[in-house]
């Protein structure tokens, strides 16, 4: 996750990052922990919008809850998350 965010963040044209996770094979709580670990290692300049659903989604959202901010955002559906990412990119 850190490597992916680092690559995306390196592009100056990126205005927002949309991460859509449907955990089946990979549990959402593991993804949430991976996001937090990545944010410790990479300084992100664009807001990140996450849509988390699937196995252990409730736990994953709980892990991220205390870290949410103007630059780390969760949305309940893929459509809501996509709309939020587009709105942030256009602002």
C-alpha positions as CSV (number, residue, x, y, z in Angstrom):
1,X,0.0,0.0,0.0
2,X,2.8,2.4,0.8
3,X,4.5,1.8,-2.5
4,X,1.3,2.3,-4.4
5,X,0.5,5.6,-2.6
6,X,4.1,6.7,-3.2
7,X,3.8,6.2,-6.9
8,X,0.4,7.9,-7.2
9,X,1.4,10.7,-4.9
10,X,4.5,11.4,-7.1
11,X,2.3,12.5,-10.0
12,X,1.6,16.2,-9.7
13,X,-1.5,15.9,-11.7
14,X,-3.2,13.7,-9.1
15,X,-5.7,15.8,-7.1
16,X,-7.4,13.0,-5.1
17,X,-6.8,9.3,-4.5
18,X,-9.8,6.9,-4.6
19,X,-9.3,3.5,-3.0
20,X,-12.1,1.0,-3.5
21,X,-11.8,-2.1,-1.4
22,X,-14.1,-5.1,-1.4
23,X,-12.5,-7.5,1.0
24,X,-13.0,-11.1,0.2
25,X,-9.6,-12.7,0.0
26,X,-8.0,-9.8,1.8
27,X,-9.7,-8.7,5.0
28,X,-10.7,-5.0,5.2
29,X,-9.1,-4.6,8.7
30,X,-5.8,-5.7,7.2
31,X,-6.3,-3.1,4.4
32,X,-7.1,-0.4,7.0
33,X,-3.9,-1.2,8.9
34,X,-2.0,-1.2,5.7
35,X,-3.3,2.3,4.9
36,X,-2.3,3.6,8.3
37,X,1.2,2.1,8.0
38,X,1.5,3.6,4.5
39,X,0.6,7.0,5.8
40,X,3.4,6.8,8.4
41,X,5.9,6.1,5.6
42,X,4.6,8.4,2.8
43,X,3.7,12.1,3.0
44,X,0.5,12.3,1.0
45,X,-0.3,15.6,-0.7
46,X,-3.7,14.7,-2.0
47,X,-6.8,13.6,-0.1
48,X,-7.6,9.9,0.1
49,X,-11.2,8.7,-0.2
50,X,-11.7,5.1,0.9
51,X,-14.7,2.8,0.3
52,X,-14.4,-0.3,2.4
53,X,-16.7,-3.2,2.2
54,X,-16.5,-7.0,2.6
55,X,-14.9,-9.3,5.2
56,X,-14.2,-7.4,8.5
57,X,-15.4,-4.1,7.0
58,X,-16.8,-2.9,10.3
59,X,-13.5,-3.6,12.0
60,X,-11.6,-1.8,9.2
61,X,-13.8,1.3,9.4
62,X,-13.3,1.3,13.2
63,X,-9.5,1.1,12.8
64,X,-9.6,4.2,10.5
65,X,-12.2,6.1,12.5
66,X,-9.8,7.9,14.8
67,X,-7.6,8.9,11.9
68,X,-10.2,10.4,9.6
69,X,-9.6,14.0,8.6
70,X,-10.0,16.4,5.6
71,X,-7.4,14.3,3.8
72,X,-8.4,10.8,4.9
73,X,-12.1,10.2,4.2
74,X,-14.3,7.1,4.1
75,X,-17.6,6.8,2.3
76,X,-20.1,4.0,2.6
77,X,-20.6,3.2,-1.1
78,X,-18.5,3.1,-4.2
79,X,-20.7,5.8,-5.8
80,X,-20.5,8.1,-2.7
81,X,-16.7,7.6,-2.6
82,X,-16.3,8.3,-6.3
83,X,-18.4,11.4,-6.1
84,X,-16.4,12.7,-3.1
85,X,-13.1,12.0,-4.8
86,X,-14.2,13.9,-7.9
87,X,-15.5,16.8,-5.9
88,X,-12.2,17.0,-4.0
89,X,-10.2,16.8,-7.2
90,X,-12.2,19.6,-8.7
91,X,-12.0,21.9,-5.6
